[in-house]
Amino acid sequence: MSNVHEAITKHSQKQHEVVKTFLKLDLLREEYIEEAITLAKNHQSFSVEKINRVTNEINNLAKKGIVPLRKLVSNEMVLDYVKKLTNKKV
């Protein structure tokens, strides 16, 4: 019975680590998205490379079936979002 308990505990700990890693990466992804949006709003050049690098890391974690997938982001997506924001403010 002890081996079963140990196996369940070990499995739970691994899942917890995956979730903790996901939360950190997801927060970092959001920071990079906000950075790109801010640059785009100010008509400065921006890149989605950092966003998508983190997104790929998240999606690799998601292959374990515990955390959700995230979409890759394109420059057009950021520009469309900024356009929607500026149209709302008018």
PyMOL Python script that loads the backbone (N, CA, C, O; Angstrom):
from pymol import cmd

cmd.read_pdbstr("""\
ATOM      1  N   MET A   1       0.819  -1.190   0.000  1.00  0.00           N
ATOM      2  CA  MET A   1       0.000   0.000   0.000  1.00  0.00           C
ATOM      3  C   MET A   1       0.867   1.260   0.000  1.00  0.00           C
ATOM      4  O   MET A   1       0.501   2.273  -0.595  1.00  0.00           O
ATOM      5  N   SER A   2       1.988   1.188   0.656  1.00  0.00           N
ATOM      6  CA  SER A   2       2.890   2.326   0.737  1.00  0.00           C
ATOM      7  C   SER A   2       3.430   2.726  -0.639  1.00  0.00           C
ATOM      8  O   SER A   2       3.586   3.914  -0.920  1.00  0.00           O
ATOM      9  N   ASN A   3       3.713   1.746  -1.491  1.00  0.00           N
ATOM     10  CA  ASN A   3       4.216   2.021  -2.832  1.00  0.00           C
ATOM     11  C   ASN A   3       3.203   2.774  -3.677  1.00  0.00           C
ATOM     12  O   ASN A   3       3.563   3.649  -4.465  1.00  0.00           O
ATOM     13  N   VAL A   4       1.927   2.426  -3.507  1.00  0.00           N
ATOM     14  CA  VAL A   4       0.865   3.115  -4.238  1.00  0.00           C
ATOM     15  C   VAL A   4       0.810   4.570  -3.796  1.00  0.00           C
ATOM     16  O   VAL A   4       0.719   5.479  -4.621  1.00  0.00           O
ATOM     17  N   HIS A   5       0.866   4.777  -2.497  1.00  0.00           N
ATOM     18  CA  HIS A   5       0.828   6.138  -1.956  1.00  0.00           C
ATOM     19  C   HIS A   5       2.018   6.952  -2.466  1.00  0.00           C
ATOM     20  O   HIS A   5       1.856   8.108  -2.856  1.00  0.00           O
ATOM     21  N   GLU A   6       3.181   6.369  -2.463  1.00  0.00           N
ATOM     22  CA  GLU A   6       4.386   7.044  -2.948  1.00  0.00           C
ATOM     23  C   GLU A   6       4.263   7.383  -4.426  1.00  0.00           C
ATOM     24  O   GLU A   6       4.652   8.469  -4.856  1.00  0.00           O
ATOM     25  N   ALA A   7       3.721   6.451  -5.200  1.00  0.00           N
ATOM     26  CA  ALA A   7       3.550   6.693  -6.636  1.00  0.00           C
ATOM     27  C   ALA A   7       2.559   7.817  -6.887  1.00  0.00           C
ATOM     28  O   ALA A   7       2.781   8.661  -7.755  1.00  0.00           O
ATOM     29  N   ILE A   8       1.478   7.834  -6.141  1.00  0.00           N
ATOM     30  CA  ILE A   8       0.473   8.904  -6.289  1.00  0.00           C
ATOM     31  C   ILE A   8       1.079  10.241  -5.879  1.00  0.00           C
ATOM     32  O   ILE A   8       0.875  11.246  -6.560  1.00  0.00           O
ATOM     33  N   THR A   9       1.803  10.263  -4.800  1.00  0.00           N
ATOM     34  CA  THR A   9       2.449  11.491  -4.335  1.00  0.00           C
ATOM     35  C   THR A   9       3.442  12.011  -5.363  1.00  0.00           C
ATOM     36  O   THR A   9       3.481  13.205  -5.658  1.00  0.00           O
ATOM     37  N   LYS A  10       4.234  11.107  -5.899  1.00  0.00           N
ATOM     38  CA  LYS A  10       5.231  11.491  -6.900  1.00  0.00           C
ATOM     39  C   LYS A  10       4.540  12.044  -8.151  1.00  0.00           C
ATOM     40  O   LYS A  10       4.975  13.054  -8.705  1.00  0.00           O
ATOM     41  N   HIS A  11       3.480  11.393  -8.590  1.00  0.00           N
ATOM     42  CA  HIS A  11       2.715  11.848  -9.751  1.00  0.00           C
ATOM     43  C   HIS A  11       2.107  13.229  -9.500  1.00  0.00           C
ATOM     44  O   HIS A  11       2.151  14.100 -10.369  1.00  0.00           O
ATOM     45  N   SER A  12       1.551  13.419  -8.332  1.00  0.00           N
ATOM     46  CA  SER A  12       0.947  14.704  -7.971  1.00  0.00           C
ATOM     47  C   SER A  12       1.998  15.815  -7.941  1.00  0.00           C
ATOM     48  O   SER A  12       1.746  16.935  -8.386  1.00  0.00           O
ATOM     49  N   GLN A  13       3.158  15.493  -7.420  1.00  0.00           N
ATOM     50  CA  GLN A  13       4.241  16.490  -7.376  1.00  0.00           C
ATOM     51  C   GLN A  13       4.682  16.891  -8.779  1.00  0.00           C
ATOM     52  O   GLN A  13       4.937  18.067  -9.038  1.00  0.00           O
ATOM     53  N   LYS A  14       4.772  15.921  -9.681  1.00  0.00           N
ATOM     54  CA  LYS A  14       5.150  16.225 -11.066  1.00  0.00           C
ATOM     55  C   LYS A  14       4.100  17.111 -11.718  1.00  0.00           C
ATOM     56  O   LYS A  14       4.440  18.065 -12.418  1.00  0.00           O
ATOM     57  N   GLN A  15       2.827  16.802 -11.493  1.00  0.00           N
ATOM     58  CA  GLN A  15       1.759  17.621 -12.062  1.00  0.00           C
ATOM     59  C   GLN A  15       1.801  19.033 -11.489  1.00  0.00           C
ATOM     60  O   GLN A  15       1.602  20.010 -12.212  1.00  0.00           O
ATOM     61  N   HIS A  16       2.058  19.136 -10.205  1.00  0.00           N
ATOM     62  CA  HIS A  16       2.143  20.448  -9.560  1.00  0.00           C
ATOM     63  C   HIS A  16       3.274  21.274 -10.170  1.00  0.00           C
ATOM     64  O   HIS A  16       3.115  22.473 -10.400  1.00  0.00           O
ATOM     65  N   GLU A  17       4.398  20.645 -10.427  1.00  0.00           N
ATOM     66  CA  GLU A  17       5.530  21.343 -11.042  1.00  0.00           C
ATOM     67  C   GLU A  17       5.173  21.831 -12.450  1.00  0.00           C
ATOM     68  O   GLU A  17       5.540  22.941 -12.836  1.00  0.00           O
ATOM     69  N   VAL A  18       4.463  21.008 -13.210  1.00  0.00           N
ATOM     70  CA  VAL A  18       4.042  21.398 -14.552  1.00  0.00           C
ATOM     71  C   VAL A  18       3.120  22.621 -14.466  1.00  0.00           C
ATOM     72  O   VAL A  18       3.263  23.566 -15.242  1.00  0.00           O
ATOM     73  N   VAL A  19       2.187  22.597 -13.530  1.00  0.00           N
ATOM     74  CA  VAL A  19       1.249  23.717 -13.378  1.00  0.00           C
ATOM     75  C   VAL A  19       1.996  24.974 -12.940  1.00  0.00           C
ATOM     76  O   VAL A  19       1.722  26.057 -13.457  1.00  0.00           O
ATOM     77  N   LYS A  20       2.929  24.856 -12.003  1.00  0.00           N
ATOM     78  CA  LYS A  20       3.713  26.013 -11.570  1.00  0.00           C
ATOM     79  C   LYS A  20       4.508  26.598 -12.730  1.00  0.00           C
ATOM     80  O   LYS A  20       4.556  27.816 -12.901  1.00  0.00           O
ATOM     81  N   THR A  21       5.124  25.746 -13.514  1.00  0.00           N
ATOM     82  CA  THR A  21       5.891  26.201 -14.675  1.00  0.00           C
ATOM     83  C   THR A  21       4.974  26.889 -15.676  1.00  0.00           C
ATOM     84  O   THR A  21       5.319  27.939 -16.219  1.00  0.00           O
ATOM     85  N   PHE A  22       3.812  26.303 -15.922  1.00  0.00           N
ATOM     86  CA  PHE A  22       2.838  26.906 -16.828  1.00  0.00           C
ATOM     87  C   PHE A  22       2.455  28.310 -16.363  1.00  0.00           C
ATOM     88  O   PHE A  22       2.439  29.246 -17.162  1.00  0.00           O
ATOM     89  N   LEU A  23       2.150  28.457 -15.092  1.00  0.00           N
ATOM     90  CA  LEU A  23       1.729  29.762 -14.579  1.00  0.00           C
ATOM     91  C   LEU A  23       2.811  30.814 -14.762  1.00  0.00           C
ATOM     92  O   LEU A  23       2.521  31.954 -15.124  1.00  0.00           O
ATOM     93  N   LYS A  24       4.054  30.433 -14.512  1.00  0.00           N
ATOM     94  CA  LYS A  24       5.174  31.365 -14.712  1.00  0.00           C
ATOM     95  C   LYS A  24       5.309  31.742 -16.178  1.00  0.00           C
ATOM     96  O   LYS A  24       5.459  32.917 -16.515  1.00  0.00           O
ATOM     97  N   LEU A  25       5.254  30.740 -17.050  1.00  0.00           N
ATOM     98  CA  LEU A  25       5.395  31.002 -18.484  1.00  0.00           C
ATOM     99  C   LEU A  25       4.222  31.819 -19.022  1.00  0.00           C
ATOM    100  O   LEU A  25       4.411  32.704 -19.857  1.00  0.00           O
ATOM    101  N   ASP A  26       3.023  31.527 -18.549  1.00  0.00           N
ATOM    102  CA  ASP A  26       1.848  32.251 -19.019  1.00  0.00           C
ATOM    103  C   ASP A  26       1.917  33.715 -18.609  1.00  0.00           C
ATOM    104  O   ASP A  26       1.541  34.592 -19.387  1.00  0.00           O
ATOM    105  N   LEU A  27       2.387  33.989 -17.411  1.00  0.00           N
ATOM    106  CA  LEU A  27       2.564  35.362 -16.957  1.00  0.00           C
ATOM    107  C   LEU A  27       3.616  36.075 -17.802  1.00  0.00           C
ATOM    108  O   LEU A  27       3.424  37.226 -18.193  1.00  0.00           O
ATOM    109  N   LEU A  28       4.717  35.401 -18.081  1.00  0.00           N
ATOM    110  CA  LEU A  28       5.771  35.966 -18.922  1.00  0.00           C
ATOM    111  C   LEU A  28       5.241  36.246 -20.320  1.00  0.00           C
ATOM    112  O   LEU A  28       5.552  37.283 -20.905  1.00  0.00           O
ATOM    113  N   ARG A  29       4.446  35.333 -20.858  1.00  0.00           N
ATOM    114  CA  ARG A  29       3.838  35.514 -22.184  1.00  0.00           C
ATOM    115  C   ARG A  29       2.966  36.760 -22.192  1.00  0.00           C
ATOM    116  O   ARG A  29       3.034  37.554 -23.130  1.00  0.00           O
ATOM    117  N   GLU A  30       2.158  36.941 -21.174  1.00  0.00           N
ATOM    118  CA  GLU A  30       1.291  38.117 -21.086  1.00  0.00           C
ATOM    119  C   GLU A  30       2.112  39.410 -21.012  1.00  0.00           C
ATOM    120  O   GLU A  30       1.740  40.422 -21.607  1.00  0.00           O
ATOM    121  N   GLU A  31       3.220  39.368 -20.286  1.00  0.00           N
ATOM    122  CA  GLU A  31       4.104  40.536 -20.210  1.00  0.00           C
ATOM    123  C   GLU A  31       4.660  40.881 -21.593  1.00  0.00           C
ATOM    124  O   GLU A  31       4.701  42.050 -21.978  1.00  0.00           O
ATOM    125  N   TYR A  32       5.081  39.869 -22.325  1.00  0.00           N
ATOM    126  CA  TYR A  32       5.612  40.097 -23.669  1.00  0.00           C
ATOM    127  C   TYR A  32       4.525  40.614 -24.610  1.00  0.00           C
ATOM    128  O   TYR A  32       4.800  41.450 -25.470  1.00  0.00           O
ATOM    129  N   ILE A  33       3.317  40.133 -24.457  1.00  0.00           N
ATOM    130  CA  ILE A  33       2.208  40.616 -25.282  1.00  0.00           C
ATOM    131  C   ILE A  33       1.949  42.089 -24.975  1.00  0.00           C
ATOM    132  O   ILE A  33       1.791  42.897 -25.891  1.00  0.00           O
ATOM    133  N   GLU A  34       1.906  42.437 -23.704  1.00  0.00           N
ATOM    134  CA  GLU A  34       1.682  43.837 -23.313  1.00  0.00           C
ATOM    135  C   GLU A  34       2.798  44.734 -23.841  1.00  0.00           C
ATOM    136  O   GLU A  34       2.550  45.861 -24.271  1.00  0.00           O
ATOM    137  N   GLU A  35       4.004  44.234 -23.807  1.00  0.00           N
ATOM    138  CA  GLU A  35       5.148  44.990 -24.332  1.00  0.00           C
ATOM    139  C   GLU A  35       4.963  45.255 -25.829  1.00  0.00           C
ATOM    140  O   GLU A  35       5.177  46.375 -26.293  1.00  0.00           O
ATOM    141  N   ALA A  36       4.573  44.243 -26.569  1.00  0.00           N
ATOM    142  CA  ALA A  36       4.349  44.398 -28.010  1.00  0.00           C
ATOM    143  C   ALA A  36       3.210  45.371 -28.275  1.00  0.00           C
ATOM    144  O   ALA A  36       3.300  46.195 -29.186  1.00  0.00           O
ATOM    145  N   ILE A  37       2.149  45.287 -27.498  1.00  0.00           N
ATOM    146  CA  ILE A  37       1.005  46.192 -27.667  1.00  0.00           C
ATOM    147  C   ILE A  37       1.420  47.632 -27.404  1.00  0.00           C
ATOM    148  O   ILE A  37       1.057  48.536 -28.157  1.00  0.00           O
ATOM    149  N   THR A  38       2.175  47.843 -26.341  1.00  0.00           N
ATOM    150  CA  THR A  38       2.638  49.192 -26.009  1.00  0.00           C
ATOM    151  C   THR A  38       3.498  49.770 -27.130  1.00  0.00           C
ATOM    152  O   THR A  38       3.330  50.926 -27.519  1.00  0.00           O
ATOM    153  N   LEU A  39       4.408  48.967 -27.638  1.00  0.00           N
ATOM    154  CA  LEU A  39       5.257  49.425 -28.740  1.00  0.00           C
ATOM    155  C   LEU A  39       4.417  49.738 -29.977  1.00  0.00           C
ATOM    156  O   LEU A  39       4.634  50.757 -30.633  1.00  0.00           O
ATOM    157  N   ALA A  40       3.479  48.882 -30.291  1.00  0.00           N
ATOM    158  CA  ALA A  40       2.623  49.092 -31.460  1.00  0.00           C
ATOM    159  C   ALA A  40       1.776  50.352 -31.301  1.00  0.00           C
ATOM    160  O   ALA A  40       1.598  51.105 -32.258  1.00  0.00           O
ATOM    161  N   LYS A  41       1.257  50.582 -30.105  1.00  0.00           N
ATOM    162  CA  LYS A  41       0.460  51.793 -29.838  1.00  0.00           C
ATOM    163  C   LYS A  41       1.285  53.042 -30.092  1.00  0.00           C
ATOM    164  O   LYS A  41       0.767  54.058 -30.558  1.00  0.00           O
ATOM    165  N   ASN A  42       2.569  52.959 -29.783  1.00  0.00           N
ATOM    166  CA  ASN A  42       3.470  54.108 -29.942  1.00  0.00           C
ATOM    167  C   ASN A  42       4.147  54.133 -31.312  1.00  0.00           C
ATOM    168  O   ASN A  42       5.111  54.865 -31.533  1.00  0.00           O
ATOM    169  N   HIS A  43       3.627  53.329 -32.210  1.00  0.00           N
ATOM    170  CA  HIS A  43       4.132  53.266 -33.595  1.00  0.00           C
ATOM    171  C   HIS A  43       5.619  52.927 -33.653  1.00  0.00           C
ATOM    172  O   HIS A  43       6.352  53.427 -34.507  1.00  0.00           O
ATOM    173  N   GLN A  44       6.050  52.066 -32.727  1.00  0.00           N
ATOM    174  CA  GLN A  44       7.426  51.591 -32.709  1.00  0.00           C
ATOM    175  C   GLN A  44       7.456  50.147 -33.199  1.00  0.00           C
ATOM    176  O   GLN A  44       6.458  49.429 -33.140  1.00  0.00           O
ATOM    177  N   SER A  45       8.615  49.748 -33.679  1.00  0.00           N
ATOM    178  CA  SER A  45       8.719  48.374 -34.164  1.00  0.00           C
ATOM    179  C   SER A  45       8.672  47.407 -32.982  1.00  0.00           C
ATOM    180  O   SER A  45       9.112  47.726 -31.877  1.00  0.00           O
ATOM    181  N   PHE A  46       8.133  46.231 -33.242  1.00  0.00           N
ATOM    182  CA  PHE A  46       8.009  45.208 -32.214  1.00  0.00           C
ATOM    183  C   PHE A  46       8.160  43.852 -32.876  1.00  0.00           C
ATOM    184  O   PHE A  46       8.090  43.716 -34.098  1.00  0.00           O
ATOM    185  N   SER A  47       8.368  42.858 -32.035  1.00  0.00           N
ATOM    186  CA  SER A  47       8.502  41.493 -32.510  1.00  0.00           C
ATOM    187  C   SER A  47       7.665  40.578 -31.632  1.00  0.00           C
ATOM    188  O   SER A  47       7.499  40.830 -30.438  1.00  0.00           O
ATOM    189  N   VAL A  48       7.147  39.532 -32.219  1.00  0.00           N
ATOM    190  CA  VAL A  48       6.389  38.537 -31.459  1.00  0.00           C
ATOM    191  C   VAL A  48       7.254  37.302 -31.165  1.00  0.00           C
ATOM    192  O   VAL A  48       6.757  36.289 -30.674  1.00  0.00           O
ATOM    193  N   GLU A  49       8.518  37.400 -31.464  1.00  0.00           N
ATOM    194  CA  GLU A  49       9.431  36.263 -31.294  1.00  0.00           C
ATOM    195  C   GLU A  49       9.465  35.762 -29.848  1.00  0.00           C
ATOM    196  O   GLU A  49       9.367  34.558 -29.609  1.00  0.00           O
ATOM    197  N   LYS A  50       9.602  36.675 -28.885  1.00  0.00           N
ATOM    198  CA  LYS A  50       9.648  36.268 -27.478  1.00  0.00           C
ATOM    199  C   LYS A  50       8.313  35.650 -27.051  1.00  0.00           C
ATOM    200  O   LYS A  50       8.283  34.662 -26.317  1.00  0.00           O
ATOM    201  N   ILE A  51       7.226  36.238 -27.514  1.00  0.00           N
ATOM    202  CA  ILE A  51       5.892  35.724 -27.187  1.00  0.00           C
ATOM    203  C   ILE A  51       5.775  34.279 -27.658  1.00  0.00           C
ATOM    204  O   ILE A  51       5.346  33.402 -26.907  1.00  0.00           O
ATOM    205  N   ASN A  52       6.156  34.045 -28.895  1.00  0.00           N
ATOM    206  CA  ASN A  52       5.995  32.712 -29.482  1.00  0.00           C
ATOM    207  C   ASN A  52       6.995  31.696 -28.947  1.00  0.00           C
ATOM    208  O   ASN A  52       6.717  30.497 -28.931  1.00  0.00           O
ATOM    209  N   ARG A  53       8.142  32.166 -28.516  1.00  0.00           N
ATOM    210  CA  ARG A  53       9.101  31.246 -27.876  1.00  0.00           C
ATOM    211  C   ARG A  53       8.488  30.700 -26.589  1.00  0.00           C
ATOM    212  O   ARG A  53       8.532  29.496 -26.332  1.00  0.00           O
ATOM    213  N   VAL A  54       7.919  31.592 -25.787  1.00  0.00           N
ATOM    214  CA  VAL A  54       7.274  31.175 -24.538  1.00  0.00           C
ATOM    215  C   VAL A  54       6.027  30.341 -24.840  1.00  0.00           C
ATOM    216  O   VAL A  54       5.749  29.360 -24.149  1.00  0.00           O
ATOM    217  N   THR A  55       5.282  30.734 -25.868  1.00  0.00           N
ATOM    218  CA  THR A  55       4.092  29.975 -26.263  1.00  0.00           C
ATOM    219  C   THR A  55       4.466  28.543 -26.619  1.00  0.00           C
ATOM    220  O   THR A  55       3.763  27.606 -26.240  1.00  0.00           O
ATOM    221  N   ASN A  56       5.549  28.367 -27.333  1.00  0.00           N
ATOM    222  CA  ASN A  56       6.001  27.010 -27.681  1.00  0.00           C
ATOM    223  C   ASN A  56       6.373  26.208 -26.439  1.00  0.00           C
ATOM    224  O   ASN A  56       6.110  25.008 -26.371  1.00  0.00           O
ATOM    225  N   GLU A  57       6.981  26.865 -25.461  1.00  0.00           N
ATOM    226  CA  GLU A  57       7.303  26.176 -24.208  1.00  0.00           C
ATOM    227  C   GLU A  57       6.015  25.742 -23.498  1.00  0.00           C
ATOM    228  O   GLU A  57       5.921  24.628 -22.983  1.00  0.00           O
ATOM    229  N   ILE A  58       5.030  26.640 -23.482  1.00  0.00           N
ATOM    230  CA  ILE A  58       3.736  26.311 -22.869  1.00  0.00           C
ATOM    231  C   ILE A  58       3.099  25.134 -23.595  1.00  0.00           C
ATOM    232  O   ILE A  58       2.602  24.203 -22.962  1.00  0.00           O
ATOM    233  N   ASN A  59       3.115  25.178 -24.915  1.00  0.00           N
ATOM    234  CA  ASN A  59       2.475  24.118 -25.691  1.00  0.00           C
ATOM    235  C   ASN A  59       3.187  22.779 -25.538  1.00  0.00           C
ATOM    236  O   ASN A  59       2.560  21.726 -25.653  1.00  0.00           O
ATOM    237  N   ASN A  60       4.482  22.813 -25.283  1.00  0.00           N
ATOM    238  CA  ASN A  60       5.194  21.569 -24.984  1.00  0.00           C
ATOM    239  C   ASN A  60       4.738  20.997 -23.641  1.00  0.00           C
ATOM    240  O   ASN A  60       4.601  19.783 -23.487  1.00  0.00           O
ATOM    241  N   LEU A  61       4.508  21.877 -22.682  1.00  0.00           N
ATOM    242  CA  LEU A  61       3.966  21.417 -21.395  1.00  0.00           C
ATOM    243  C   LEU A  61       2.562  20.852 -21.575  1.00  0.00           C
ATOM    244  O   LEU A  61       2.194  19.864 -20.940  1.00  0.00           O
ATOM    245  N   ALA A  62       1.787  21.483 -22.438  1.00  0.00           N
ATOM    246  CA  ALA A  62       0.397  21.068 -22.659  1.00  0.00           C
ATOM    247  C   ALA A  62       0.312  19.659 -23.234  1.00  0.00           C
ATOM    248  O   ALA A  62      -0.715  18.994 -23.096  1.00  0.00           O
ATOM    249  N   LYS A  63       1.369  19.205 -23.871  1.00  0.00           N
ATOM    250  CA  LYS A  63       1.381  17.845 -24.414  1.00  0.00           C
ATOM    251  C   LYS A  63       1.228  16.800 -23.302  1.00  0.00           C
ATOM    252  O   LYS A  63       0.861  15.654 -23.561  1.00  0.00           O
ATOM    253  N   LYS A  64       1.511  17.209 -22.073  1.00  0.00           N
ATOM    254  CA  LYS A  64       1.362  16.306 -20.936  1.00  0.00           C
ATOM    255  C   LYS A  64      -0.090  16.230 -20.474  1.00  0.00           C
ATOM    256  O   LYS A  64      -0.428  15.447 -19.587  1.00  0.00           O
ATOM    257  N   GLY A  65      -0.942  17.048 -21.084  1.00  0.00           N
ATOM    258  CA  GLY A  65      -2.376  16.971 -20.827  1.00  0.00           C
ATOM    259  C   GLY A  65      -2.854  17.672 -19.577  1.00  0.00           C
ATOM    260  O   GLY A  65      -3.997  17.472 -19.167  1.00  0.00           O
ATOM    261  N   ILE A  66      -2.026  18.480 -18.962  1.00  0.00           N
ATOM    262  CA  ILE A  66      -2.404  19.104 -17.695  1.00  0.00           C
ATOM    263  C   ILE A  66      -2.787  20.567 -17.883  1.00  0.00           C
ATOM    264  O   ILE A  66      -3.714  21.060 -17.240  1.00  0.00           O
ATOM    265  N   VAL A  67      -2.083  21.247 -18.753  1.00  0.00           N
ATOM    266  CA  VAL A  67      -2.296  22.692 -18.938  1.00  0.00           C
ATOM    267  C   VAL A  67      -2.811  22.958 -20.354  1.00  0.00           C
ATOM    268  O   VAL A  67      -2.625  22.135 -21.250  1.00  0.00           O
ATOM    269  N   PRO A  68      -3.463  24.116 -20.554  1.00  0.00           N
ATOM    270  CA  PRO A  68      -4.029  24.416 -21.867  1.00  0.00           C
ATOM    271  C   PRO A  68      -2.986  24.870 -22.880  1.00  0.00           C
ATOM    272  O   PRO A  68      -1.913  25.358 -22.523  1.00  0.00           O
ATOM    273  N   LEU A  69      -3.326  24.698 -24.133  1.00  0.00           N
ATOM    274  CA  LEU A  69      -2.516  25.224 -25.233  1.00  0.00           C
ATOM    275  C   LEU A  69      -2.713  26.729 -25.332  1.00  0.00           C
ATOM    276  O   LEU A  69      -3.723  27.259 -24.870  1.00  0.00           O
ATOM    277  N   ARG A  70      -1.762  27.406 -25.928  1.00  0.00           N
ATOM    278  CA  ARG A  70      -1.874  28.830 -26.223  1.00  0.00           C
ATOM    279  C   ARG A  70      -1.604  29.007 -27.710  1.00  0.00           C
ATOM    280  O   ARG A  70      -0.826  28.259 -28.303  1.00  0.00           O
ATOM    281  N   LYS A  71      -2.247  29.997 -28.304  1.00  0.00           N
ATOM    282  CA  LYS A  71      -2.063  30.272 -29.729  1.00  0.00           C
ATOM    283  C   LYS A  71      -0.781  31.063 -29.953  1.00  0.00           C
ATOM    284  O   LYS A  71      -0.388  31.898 -29.138  1.00  0.00           O
ATOM    285  N   LEU A  72      -0.145  30.775 -31.082  1.00  0.00           N
ATOM    286  CA  LEU A  72       0.974  31.604 -31.499  1.00  0.00           C
ATOM    287  C   LEU A  72       0.421  32.963 -31.917  1.00  0.00           C
ATOM    288  O   LEU A  72      -0.719  33.066 -32.370  1.00  0.00           O
ATOM    289  N   VAL A  73       1.229  33.991 -31.762  1.00  0.00           N
ATOM    290  CA  VAL A  73       0.808  35.355 -32.028  1.00  0.00           C
ATOM    291  C   VAL A  73       1.555  35.878 -33.250  1.00  0.00           C
ATOM    292  O   VAL A  73       2.756  35.652 -33.396  1.00  0.00           O
ATOM    293  N   SER A  74       0.842  36.574 -34.119  1.00  0.00           N
ATOM    294  CA  SER A  74       1.473  37.194 -35.286  1.00  0.00           C
ATOM    295  C   SER A  74       1.507  38.705 -35.092  1.00  0.00           C
ATOM    296  O   SER A  74       0.786  39.255 -34.259  1.00  0.00           O
ATOM    297  N   ASN A  75       2.353  39.364 -35.873  1.00  0.00           N
ATOM    298  CA  ASN A  75       2.394  40.832 -35.840  1.00  0.00           C
ATOM    299  C   ASN A  75       1.028  41.405 -36.178  1.00  0.00           C
ATOM    300  O   ASN A  75       0.597  42.396 -35.590  1.00  0.00           O
ATOM    301  N   GLU A  76       0.347  40.770 -37.136  1.00  0.00           N
ATOM    302  CA  GLU A  76      -0.971  41.253 -37.557  1.00  0.00           C
ATOM    303  C   GLU A  76      -1.973  41.177 -36.411  1.00  0.00           C
ATOM    304  O   GLU A  76      -2.824  42.055 -36.269  1.00  0.00           O
ATOM    305  N   MET A  77      -1.877  40.148 -35.606  1.00  0.00           N
ATOM    306  CA  MET A  77      -2.784  40.016 -34.460  1.00  0.00           C
ATOM    307  C   MET A  77      -2.585  41.176 -33.488  1.00  0.00           C
ATOM    308  O   MET A  77      -3.558  41.735 -32.981  1.00  0.00           O
ATOM    309  N   VAL A  78      -1.346  41.532 -33.229  1.00  0.00           N
ATOM    310  CA  VAL A  78      -1.061  42.653 -32.321  1.00  0.00           C
ATOM    311  C   VAL A  78      -1.591  43.950 -32.919  1.00  0.00           C
ATOM    312  O   VAL A  78      -2.245  44.737 -32.235  1.00  0.00           O
ATOM    313  N   LEU A  79      -1.308  44.164 -34.194  1.00  0.00           N
ATOM    314  CA  LEU A  79      -1.766  45.398 -34.848  1.00  0.00           C
ATOM    315  C   LEU A  79      -3.288  45.472 -34.895  1.00  0.00           C
ATOM    316  O   LEU A  79      -3.856  46.543 -34.682  1.00  0.00           O
ATOM    317  N   ASP A  80      -3.953  44.363 -35.167  1.00  0.00           N
ATOM    318  CA  ASP A  80      -5.416  44.343 -35.166  1.00  0.00           C
ATOM    319  C   ASP A  80      -5.964  44.674 -33.787  1.00  0.00           C
ATOM    320  O   ASP A  80      -6.944  45.408 -33.661  1.00  0.00           O
ATOM    321  N   TYR A  81      -5.341  44.139 -32.770  1.00  0.00           N
ATOM    322  CA  TYR A  81      -5.782  44.410 -31.406  1.00  0.00           C
ATOM    323  C   TYR A  81      -5.629  45.889 -31.064  1.00  0.00           C
ATOM    324  O   TYR A  81      -6.532  46.502 -30.493  1.00  0.00           O
ATOM    325  N   VAL A  82      -4.485  46.450 -31.415  1.00  0.00           N
ATOM    326  CA  VAL A  82      -4.243  47.875 -31.152  1.00  0.00           C
ATOM    327  C   VAL A  82      -5.247  48.727 -31.922  1.00  0.00           C
ATOM    328  O   VAL A  82      -5.749  49.725 -31.405  1.00  0.00           O
ATOM    329  N   LYS A  83      -5.532  48.334 -33.145  1.00  0.00           N
ATOM    330  CA  LYS A  83      -6.515  49.051 -33.962  1.00  0.00           C
ATOM    331  C   LYS A  83      -7.888  49.032 -33.283  1.00  0.00           C
ATOM    332  O   LYS A  83      -8.572  50.056 -33.244  1.00  0.00           O
ATOM    333  N   LYS A  84      -8.289  47.894 -32.758  1.00  0.00           N
ATOM    334  CA  LYS A  84      -9.561  47.783 -32.054  1.00  0.00           C
ATOM    335  C   LYS A  84      -9.568  48.664 -30.809  1.00  0.00           C
ATOM    336  O   LYS A  84     -10.569  49.312 -30.504  1.00  0.00           O
ATOM    337  N   LEU A  85      -8.443  48.684 -30.093  1.00  0.00           N
ATOM    338  CA  LEU A  85      -8.347  49.522 -28.896  1.00  0.00           C
ATOM    339  C   LEU A  85      -8.498  51.003 -29.238  1.00  0.00           C
ATOM    340  O   LEU A  85      -9.220  51.739 -28.565  1.00  0.00           O
ATOM    341  N   THR A  86      -7.813  51.420 -30.284  1.00  0.00           N
ATOM    342  CA  THR A  86      -7.866  52.841 -30.643  1.00  0.00           C
ATOM    343  C   THR A  86      -9.229  53.221 -31.196  1.00  0.00           C
ATOM    344  O   THR A  86      -9.666  54.357 -31.013  1.00  0.00           O
ATOM    345  N   ASN A  87      -9.908  52.306 -31.865  1.00  0.00           N
ATOM    346  CA  ASN A  87     -11.265  52.591 -32.363  1.00  0.00           C
ATOM    347  C   ASN A  87     -12.262  52.709 -31.227  1.00  0.00           C
ATOM    348  O   ASN A  87     -13.224  53.470 -31.331  1.00  0.00           O
ATOM    349  N   LYS A  88     -12.056  51.983 -30.162  1.00  0.00           N
ATOM    350  CA  LYS A  88     -12.955  52.052 -29.006  1.00  0.00           C
ATOM    351  C   LYS A  88     -12.823  53.383 -28.288  1.00  0.00           C
ATOM    352  O   LYS A  88     -13.788  53.881 -27.709  1.00  0.00           O
ATOM    353  N   LYS A  89     -11.626  53.961 -28.326  1.00  0.00           N
ATOM    354  CA  LYS A  89     -11.364  55.208 -27.601  1.00  0.00           C
ATOM    355  C   LYS A  89     -11.893  56.429 -28.337  1.00  0.00           C
ATOM    356  O   LYS A  89     -11.992  57.503 -27.743  1.00  0.00           O
ATOM    357  N   VAL A  90     -12.231  56.297 -29.600  1.00  0.00           N
ATOM    358  CA  VAL A  90     -12.676  57.433 -30.402  1.00  0.00           C
ATOM    359  C   VAL A  90     -14.072  57.851 -30.043  1.00  0.00           C
ATOM    360  O   VAL A  90     -14.603  58.797 -30.626  1.00  0.00           O
TER     361      VAL A  90
END
""", "prot")
cmd.dss("prot")
cmd.show_as("cartoon", "prot")
cmd.util.cbc("prot")
cmd.orient("prot")
